[in-house]
Amino acid sequence: MDFEDTKEEAAFRAEVRSWIKANAPAHLLTELKNASFASNGVVSEDPIKAGKAWQRKKADAGWACLHWPKEYGGGARTPIERVIWGQEEGPYAALTGVFTIGHGMCGPTVMAWASEEHKRKLLPPLAAGEDVWCQLFSEPASGSDLAGLRTRAVKADDGSGDWIINGQKIWTSGAQYSDWGLLITRTNPDVPKHKGLTMFFLSMKAPGVEVRPIKQANGQSSFNEVYFTDVRIPDSQRLGEVGQGWEVSLTTLMNERLSIGSGMSTGFPDLFRFCMEAEVDGAPAVEDSNVRSKLAQIAVKESGLRYTAMRAISALSKGQTPGPENSIGKLVAGAAMQDLSMLALDLQGASGAVWDANSPQNGRFQSMLMRSPATRIEGGSDEILRNIIGERVLGLPGDIRVDKDVPFKDIPTSGRKKK
């Protein structure tokens, strides 16, 4: 593992630092630094517009989607240069969180599976912050079991070759302000569930698409239900062949776990600062042996995550592809975040039940606790990630899947077997 920049990387870092200092929206820095968890904290102006403005400025200067080819709106930079940019962008990165799904998950899928015409049409506006994308995967009856989805796509009977979509998706992040979405559907119920899926992209403004925001426990509405009623999609908006949707979706999911896992923080620095300020029996909380023990446990996880990320960065610097460490990062960070926030609220005592502007660190720990269950589910639940690590990293036997070779239409939808 090499923790030092090469000469070329150091020069690039200096260039990035200089440009950000000269061009970043410094008037928003205080709000960004004081943001509660899972929010960019911008209240002085429209946060979506602020994010789009910052992304546009980056795009105009050649700093948008650094790892993408230039013909698709990117900077054609190396993977390690992308990492350095992320390190230097700091709090300003939260402004463009609205593009995380588009840049990290949908864009790479379009790049891998769409026609050249569609790549050149769709990717530059995404890179430049003009369009927002969402990922229409999970359903009420098939969350972690994505291949069990029931949203149907059938060929229109008018000979146009178009597809008619009916069904429902749920937990779709950012759907309420998205322009485009990746949609996985079932096109053949007569084959095993993984083989009867087909992927499309569609306009979120298309007739028949209805988005309903979900009110979360933390007061936000980042997730949505999305309903499709006779939505018509041209066959040209299909990604991959008919029935190849599972393979296409793996491209999205692989990039999703890379995008989420590599950038997830447990919030340990915030907790440590709080323990220096909070008191237990009239002394700083950090002096209490029980608190120190819990801090040490979280610090060990934080350190492990940091060095695991360093391995990925070192691999990127050498032009290699990182291994499964990003799934490990998400699995560990999600649980650690929950433990961390619970410790902080315990130290706040009765005031920990209050969540307002007067709460320590602007209610960051309350927000973190309310958001942490979703963090452990989105992008692959803890159980799914353990299976991936066990089967694909450790080489353990896979789970028994009794429905693997059963036509989807014959899979029972309840506890009773079909006769």
DRENVO-213163 format. One record per residue (C-alpha): residue in three letters; x, y, z. Coordinates in nm, 3 decimals, always signed. Layout:
// residues N
residuo_east_north_up
ALA_X_Y_Z
...
***
This chain:
// residues 419
residuo_east_north_up
MET_+0.000_+0.000_+0.000
ASP_+0.134_+0.343_-0.095
PHE_-0.007_+0.643_+0.093
GLU_+0.191_+0.910_-0.090
ASP_+0.103_+1.090_-0.414
THR_+0.331_+1.038_-0.709
LYS_+0.488_+1.353_-0.853
GLU_+0.217_+1.367_-1.119
GLU_-0.061_+1.308_-0.865
ALA_+0.073_+1.582_-0.638
ALA_+0.073_+1.827_-0.929
PHE_-0.282_+1.731_-1.018
ARG_-0.392_+1.771_-0.656
ALA_-0.243_+2.123_-0.645
GLU_-0.425_+2.213_-0.967
VAL_-0.756_+2.084_-0.831
ARG_-0.712_+2.261_-0.498
SER_-0.636_+2.590_-0.671
TRP_-0.939_+2.569_-0.901
ILE_-1.179_+2.477_-0.620
LYS_-1.053_+2.764_-0.405
ALA_-1.113_+3.008_-0.690
ASN_-1.449_+2.875_-0.811
ALA_-1.640_+2.694_-0.536
PRO_-1.954_+2.866_-0.395
ALA_-1.786_+2.975_-0.070
HIS_-2.105_+3.153_+0.042
LEU_-2.260_+2.808_+0.098
LEU_-1.966_+2.656_+0.289
THR_-2.103_+2.722_+0.638
GLU_-2.437_+2.562_+0.553
LEU_-2.261_+2.263_+0.398
LYS_-2.039_+2.211_+0.702
ASN_-2.333_+2.241_+0.943
ALA_-2.559_+2.007_+0.746
SER_-2.737_+1.730_+0.928
PHE_-2.678_+1.376_+0.808
ALA_-2.814_+1.287_+0.459
SER_-2.874_+1.651_+0.372
ASN_-2.650_+1.908_+0.206
GLY_-2.780_+2.169_+0.452
VAL_-2.847_+2.440_+0.193
VAL_-3.149_+2.649_+0.296
SER_-3.055_+2.995_+0.169
GLU_-3.140_+2.891_-0.188
ASP_-3.291_+2.600_-0.378
PRO_-3.053_+2.307_-0.303
ILE_-3.125_+2.134_-0.635
LYS_-3.052_+2.451_-0.833
ALA_-2.738_+2.510_-0.628
GLY_-2.621_+2.159_-0.706
LYS_-2.690_+2.195_-1.075
ALA_-2.505_+2.528_-1.085
TRP_-2.195_+2.377_-0.921
GLN_-2.204_+2.075_-1.153
ARG_-2.237_+2.302_-1.458
LYS_-1.940_+2.509_-1.345
LYS_-1.733_+2.193_-1.304
ALA_-1.842_+2.068_-1.646
ASP_-1.754_+2.395_-1.818
ALA_-1.402_+2.370_-1.674
GLY_-1.359_+2.001_-1.758
TRP_-1.394_+1.869_-1.402
ALA_-1.724_+1.681_-1.440
CYS_-1.729_+1.299_-1.437
LEU_-1.351_+1.289_-1.458
HIS_-1.335_+0.918_-1.545
TRP_-1.580_+0.938_-1.836
PRO_-1.463_+0.977_-2.198
LYS_-1.470_+1.334_-2.327
GLU_-1.720_+1.250_-2.600
TYR_-1.971_+1.166_-2.327
GLY_-1.911_+1.484_-2.127
GLY_-1.632_+1.354_-1.903
GLY_-1.275_+1.456_-1.838
ALA_-1.097_+1.140_-1.963
ARG_-0.887_+1.137_-1.645
THR_-0.745_+0.838_-1.461
PRO_-0.932_+0.663_-1.178
ILE_-0.683_+0.792_-0.919
GLU_-0.732_+1.149_-1.042
ARG_-1.102_+1.101_-0.983
VAL_-1.024_+0.993_-0.625
ILE_-0.801_+1.297_-0.569
TRP_-1.076_+1.527_-0.696
GLY_-1.321_+1.374_-0.449
GLN_-1.076_+1.422_-0.163
GLU_-1.019_+1.787_-0.248
GLU_-1.379_+1.880_-0.325
GLY_-1.464_+1.820_+0.041
PRO_-1.794_+1.966_+0.168
TYR_-1.882_+2.101_-0.177
ALA_-1.933_+1.743_-0.297
ALA_-2.259_+1.737_-0.099
LEU_-2.403_+1.994_-0.340
THR_-2.405_+1.742_-0.623
GLY_-2.534_+1.447_-0.422
VAL_-2.844_+1.467_-0.641
PHE_-2.628_+1.327_-0.924
THR_-2.477_+1.037_-0.729
ILE_-2.713_+0.778_-0.878
GLY_-2.684_+0.917_-1.229
HIS_-2.307_+0.954_-1.232
GLY_-2.222_+0.647_-1.027
MET_-2.483_+0.392_-1.137
CYS_-2.705_+0.488_-1.431
GLY_-2.437_+0.658_-1.641
PRO_-2.200_+0.359_-1.639
THR_-2.490_+0.128_-1.732
VAL_-2.594_+0.348_-2.024
MET_-2.229_+0.366_-2.129
ALA_-2.201_-0.013_-2.128
TRP_-2.532_-0.107_-2.291
ALA_-2.688_+0.181_-2.489
SER_-2.642_+0.256_-2.857
GLU_-2.377_+0.511_-2.952
GLU_-2.651_+0.752_-3.052
HIS_-2.814_+0.734_-2.711
LYS_-2.482_+0.760_-2.528
ARG_-2.403_+1.087_-2.702
LYS_-2.756_+1.215_-2.642
LEU_-2.800_+1.118_-2.277
LEU_-2.459_+1.122_-2.110
PRO_-2.331_+1.480_-2.173
PRO_-2.643_+1.642_-2.014
LEU_-2.606_+1.405_-1.719
ALA_-2.239_+1.491_-1.675
ALA_-2.313_+1.864_-1.701
GLY_-2.583_+1.862_-1.436
GLU_-2.871_+1.931_-1.672
ASP_-3.046_+1.597_-1.611
VAL_-3.103_+1.391_-1.297
TRP_-3.143_+1.013_-1.314
CYS_-3.298_+0.755_-1.081
GLN_-3.288_+0.378_-1.057
LEU_-3.627_+0.198_-1.076
PHE_-3.546_-0.144_-0.931
SER_-3.702_-0.241_-0.594
GLU_-4.069_-0.334_-0.561
PRO_-4.302_-0.385_-0.261
ALA_-4.283_-0.766_-0.294
SER_-3.921_-0.788_-0.416
GLY_-3.662_-0.577_-0.244
SER_-3.346_-0.779_-0.188
ASP_-3.488_-1.048_-0.419
LEU_-3.469_-0.815_-0.718
ALA_-3.526_-1.098_-0.968
GLY_-3.871_-1.151_-0.813
LEU_-4.001_-0.824_-0.956
ARG_-4.350_-0.811_-1.112
THR_-4.361_-0.488_-1.314
ARG_-4.459_-0.611_-1.660
ALA_-4.347_-0.499_-2.003
VAL_-4.544_-0.640_-2.298
LYS_-4.525_-0.559_-2.666
ALA_-4.792_-0.317_-2.789
ASP_-5.048_-0.487_-3.015
ASP_-5.042_-0.208_-3.276
GLY_-4.732_-0.337_-3.455
SER_-4.519_-0.038_-3.348
GLY_-4.269_-0.249_-3.158
ASP_-4.321_-0.033_-2.850
TRP_-4.349_-0.175_-2.499
ILE_-4.635_-0.112_-2.255
ILE_-4.533_-0.096_-1.888
ASN_-4.760_-0.159_-1.588
GLY_-4.653_-0.202_-1.228
GLN_-4.499_-0.032_-0.926
LYS_-4.153_+0.045_-0.789
ILE_-4.068_+0.158_-0.437
TRP_-3.778_+0.314_-0.243
THR_-3.669_+0.500_-0.557
SER_-3.427_+0.770_-0.443
GLY_-3.471_+1.111_-0.608
ALA_-3.756_+1.008_-0.839
GLN_-3.948_+1.327_-0.759
TYR_-3.687_+1.547_-0.927
SER_-3.547_+1.302_-1.183
ASP_-3.565_+1.351_-1.560
TRP_-3.474_+0.993_-1.660
GLY_-3.473_+0.652_-1.499
LEU_-3.337_+0.301_-1.549
LEU_-3.629_+0.058_-1.536
ILE_-3.604_-0.319_-1.503
THR_-3.917_-0.515_-1.596
ARG_-4.044_-0.868_-1.644
THR_-4.100_-0.953_-2.009
ASN_-4.133_-1.333_-1.985
PRO_-4.299_-1.510_-1.690
ASP_-4.258_-1.853_-1.851
VAL_-3.884_-1.884_-1.776
PRO_-3.690_-1.880_-1.445
LYS_-3.703_-1.542_-1.276
HIS_-3.351_-1.427_-1.359
LYS_-3.397_-1.502_-1.731
GLY_-3.724_-1.320_-1.798
LEU_-3.612_-0.962_-1.726
THR_-3.547_-0.673_-1.963
MET_-3.398_-0.329_-1.890
PHE_-3.512_+0.003_-2.035
PHE_-3.447_+0.371_-1.982
LEU_-3.741_+0.611_-1.985
SER_-3.838_+0.972_-1.930
MET_-3.981_+1.028_-1.582
LYS_-4.216_+1.280_-1.746
ALA_-4.370_+1.017_-1.975
PRO_-4.752_+0.980_-1.963
GLY_-4.858_+0.720_-1.709
VAL_-4.561_+0.769_-1.471
GLU_-4.673_+0.879_-1.123
VAL_-4.428_+0.958_-0.840
ARG_-4.539_+0.961_-0.475
PRO_-4.277_+1.073_-0.217
ILE_-4.251_+0.866_+0.103
LYS_-4.228_+1.052_+0.433
GLN_-3.938_+0.906_+0.631
ALA_-3.877_+0.885_+1.003
ASN_-3.609_+1.156_+0.976
GLY_-3.859_+1.401_+0.824
GLN_-3.710_+1.383_+0.475
SER_-3.863_+1.238_+0.159
SER_-3.569_+1.112_-0.041
PHE_-3.746_+0.783_-0.128
ASN_-4.052_+0.744_-0.349
GLU_-4.313_+0.507_-0.481
VAL_-4.342_+0.512_-0.861
TYR_-4.647_+0.378_-1.046
PHE_-4.661_+0.286_-1.415
THR_-4.997_+0.277_-1.589
ASP_-4.985_+0.183_-1.959
VAL_-4.653_+0.365_-2.001
ARG_-4.531_+0.336_-2.360
ILE_-4.157_+0.294_-2.423
PRO_-3.999_+0.261_-2.770
ASP_-3.798_-0.056_-2.824
SER_-3.499_+0.167_-2.904
GLN_-3.487_+0.252_-2.531
ARG_-3.413_-0.108_-2.440
LEU_-3.070_-0.177_-2.285
GLY_-2.936_-0.516_-2.386
GLU_-3.136_-0.792_-2.547
VAL_-3.485_-0.898_-2.442
GLY_-3.436_-1.129_-2.143
GLN_-3.088_-0.993_-2.069
GLY_-3.207_-0.754_-1.799
TRP_-3.044_-0.938_-1.510
GLU_-2.702_-0.910_-1.670
VAL_-2.760_-0.540_-1.738
SER_-2.877_-0.485_-1.381
LEU_-2.556_-0.638_-1.246
THR_-2.365_-0.357_-1.416
THR_-2.578_-0.108_-1.225
LEU_-2.555_-0.293_-0.893
MET_-2.180_-0.341_-0.916
ASN_-2.134_+0.032_-0.972
GLU_-2.388_+0.109_-0.699
ARG_-2.186_-0.078_-0.435
LEU_-1.865_+0.085_-0.557
SER_-2.026_+0.429_-0.546
ILE_-2.189_+0.385_-0.202
GLY_-1.928_+0.171_-0.029
SER_-1.620_+0.369_-0.129
GLY_-1.759_+0.700_-0.011
MET_-1.947_+0.606_+0.306
SER_-1.832_+0.754_+0.636
THR_-1.929_+0.635_+0.983
GLY_-1.920_+0.991_+1.121
PHE_-1.654_+0.901_+1.380
PRO_-1.480_+1.243_+1.376
ASP_-1.813_+1.409_+1.466
LEU_-1.865_+1.166_+1.753
PHE_-1.514_+1.214_+1.888
ARG_-1.552_+1.593_+1.891
PHE_-1.884_+1.555_+2.068
CYS_-1.728_+1.328_+2.334
MET_-1.468_+1.596_+2.400
GLU_-1.749_+1.846_+2.469
ALA_-2.015_+1.631_+2.642
GLU_-1.989_+1.549_+3.011
VAL_-2.036_+1.233_+3.215
ASP_-2.045_+1.283_+3.594
GLY_-1.903_+1.633_+3.561
ALA_-1.605_+1.535_+3.345
PRO_-1.553_+1.518_+2.968
ALA_-1.721_+1.206_+2.830
VAL_-1.397_+1.097_+2.665
GLU_-1.247_+1.043_+3.013
ASP_-1.513_+0.783_+3.104
SER_-1.378_+0.428_+3.062
ASN_-1.703_+0.292_+2.915
VAL_-1.720_+0.572_+2.661
ARG_-1.353_+0.524_+2.570
SER_-1.414_+0.152_+2.519
LYS_-1.703_+0.218_+2.280
LEU_-1.505_+0.489_+2.101
ALA_-1.218_+0.245_+2.058
GLN_-1.445_-0.016_+1.902
ILE_-1.582_+0.234_+1.652
ALA_-1.232_+0.374_+1.588
VAL_-1.107_+0.026_+1.497
LYS_-1.384_-0.009_+1.240
GLU_-1.318_+0.341_+1.109
SER_-0.948_+0.260_+1.074
GLY_-1.022_-0.066_+0.897
LEU_-1.253_+0.111_+0.653
ARG_-0.994_+0.381_+0.587
TYR_-0.716_+0.135_+0.510
THR_-0.945_-0.083_+0.304
ALA_-1.029_+0.227_+0.100
MET_-0.656_+0.300_+0.074
ARG_-0.604_-0.042_-0.082
ALA_-0.864_+0.045_-0.343
ILE_-0.700_+0.383_-0.405
SER_-0.358_+0.219_-0.439
ALA_-0.505_-0.025_-0.692
LEU_-0.659_+0.261_-0.886
SER_-0.328_+0.447_-0.884
LYS_-0.164_+0.144_-1.047
GLY_-0.442_+0.111_-1.305
GLN_-0.588_-0.196_-1.138
THR_-0.953_-0.269_-1.067
PRO_-1.037_-0.281_-0.693
GLY_-1.177_-0.604_-0.555
PRO_-1.478_-0.658_-0.327
GLU_-1.361_-0.419_-0.054
ASN_-1.635_-0.171_-0.137
SER_-1.906_-0.418_-0.037
ILE_-1.718_-0.467_+0.289
GLY_-1.709_-0.090_+0.336
LYS_-2.083_-0.050_+0.309
LEU_-2.155_-0.349_+0.532
VAL_-1.930_-0.227_+0.814
ALA_-2.002_+0.146_+0.783
GLY_-2.380_+0.110_+0.791
ALA_-2.381_-0.080_+1.121
ALA_-2.109_+0.140_+1.272
MET_-2.312_+0.449_+1.188
GLN_-2.607_+0.311_+1.382
ASP_-2.393_+0.223_+1.684
LEU_-2.223_+0.561_+1.674
SER_-2.545_+0.762_+1.668
MET_-2.694_+0.559_+1.952
LEU_-2.388_+0.626_+2.168
ALA_-2.412_+1.000_+2.097
LEU_-2.780_+1.010_+2.193
ASP_-2.711_+0.810_+2.511
LEU_-2.458_+1.075_+2.610
GLN_-2.713_+1.349_+2.547
GLY_-2.947_+1.193_+2.803
ALA_-3.309_+1.313_+2.796
SER_-3.217_+1.594_+2.555
GLY_-3.130_+1.328_+2.299
ALA_-3.504_+1.288_+2.241
VAL_-3.519_+1.649_+2.119
TRP_-3.436_+1.710_+1.756
ASP_-3.413_+2.074_+1.659
ALA_-3.164_+2.353_+1.582
ASN_-3.050_+2.352_+1.945
SER_-2.951_+1.985_+1.942
PRO_-2.574_+1.916_+1.950
GLN_-2.420_+1.948_+1.604
ASN_-2.752_+2.068_+1.465
GLY_-2.924_+1.735_+1.533
ARG_-2.675_+1.540_+1.322
PHE_-2.683_+1.231_+1.545
GLN_-3.064_+1.224_+1.562
SER_-3.076_+1.248_+1.184
MET_-2.811_+0.980_+1.151
LEU_-3.001_+0.736_+1.373
MET_-3.328_+0.789_+1.187
ARG_-3.153_+0.740_+0.852
SER_-2.929_+0.446_+0.947
PRO_-3.185_+0.164_+0.892
ALA_-3.227_+0.277_+0.531
THR_-2.850_+0.298_+0.494
ARG_-2.822_-0.068_+0.589
ILE_-3.081_-0.166_+0.325
GLU_-3.016_+0.057_+0.022
GLY_-2.757_-0.061_-0.226
GLY_-2.782_-0.415_-0.090
SER_-2.899_-0.518_+0.257
ASP_-2.656_-0.649_+0.516
GLU_-2.769_-1.004_+0.440
ILE_-2.715_-0.965_+0.066
LEU_-2.367_-0.818_+0.117
ARG_-2.271_-1.099_+0.353
ASN_-2.377_-1.349_+0.086
ILE_-2.168_-1.166_-0.176
ILE_-1.864_-1.157_+0.050
GLY_-1.911_-1.518_+0.160
GLU_-1.969_-1.664_-0.185
ARG_-1.757_-1.444_-0.412
VAL_-1.471_-1.356_-0.181
LEU_-1.438_-1.641_+0.065
GLY_-1.557_-1.910_-0.176
LEU_-1.822_-2.045_+0.062
PRO_-2.113_-2.255_-0.073
GLY_-2.403_-2.049_-0.205
ASP_-2.745_-2.034_-0.047
ILE_-2.990_-2.305_-0.150
ARG_-3.226_-2.152_-0.409
VAL_-3.521_-2.382_-0.464
ASP_-3.679_-2.150_-0.723
LYS_-3.368_-2.115_-0.938
ASP_-3.493_-2.326_-1.230
VAL_-3.867_-2.279_-1.178
PRO_-4.063_-2.067_-1.432
PHE_-4.154_-1.741_-1.264
LYS_-4.527_-1.792_-1.315
ASP_-4.505_-2.117_-1.112
ILE_-4.331_-1.966_-0.808
PRO_-4.581_-1.946_-0.518
THR_-4.670_-1.594_-0.410
SER_-4.761_-1.703_-0.056
GLY_-4.666_-1.975_+0.189
ARG_-4.881_-2.228_+0.005
LYS_-4.764_-2.440_-0.281
LYS_-4.946_-2.414_-0.611
LYS_-5.140_-2.728_-0.701
***
